[in-house]
């Protein structure tokens, strides 16, 4: 799981062009959206959906389930563990 979390952080930095951040700058349990965490927005959410599909073969059936999945890096990792196809 720790390796997956590291990979996800690196993929998020790359996909969202967050070059000013390092893997260590992203708190595994911090909110990804809103003012408390990374401050991501709806465009970033679409990028995360593409990332999951491209790297893990995961397709989200509807955007509403993304709200729970994309709470934190840990919640994404847990979802990927259960649903990955690649």
VENDAZI-V113303 format. One record per helix or strand of 2 or more residues. SS is the DSSP state (h for helix, s for strand). FROM is the first residue (numbers start at 1). TO is the last residue. If there is no record, write none. Layout:
ss-><SS SS>
from-><FROM FROM>
to-><TO TO>
This chain:
ss-><h h h h h>
from-><2 23 42 63 73>
to-><15 25 56 69 83>
